[in-house]
Amino acid sequence: MVVVLNGNLDGQACAVVPISSSDADDKGFSAKYHVPLPQEHFVVTSHYDIRDRWALADRIAVVSKERLFYIRGVAGNFALKLPPSLVSEIQIAVIGAINAKSLLQTED
């Protein structure tokens, strides 16, 4: 499962951030750029249950659109959308992970 941050980089590729249900702190590595995702934004399927999840902003990747699929359930496919404020939080975490926070600073 991923968050698509840019769905059309060159017509054939997307910028994505993976979603994990493993707690980084429990695994012993830094969760500095991991954004918590509230459970209410997900659906239960035969493959996905309700649990805590994080967007791993330090793991951004570019993948082919052909590798992306909607979440499939018994009732059909689900096109889940996160609220814009949460997507912005993930984008800011990506900017921090690539050491580009100076782009966020404004002049007084």
Protein Blocks (a to p, Z undefined) as FASTA:
>chain_A
ZZdfblclnopaccdddddfbdfklnopafklaccddfklpccdfkbccddddddfklgc
cddfklpccdddfkbccdddddfklmmmmmmmmmmmnopmmmmpccZZ
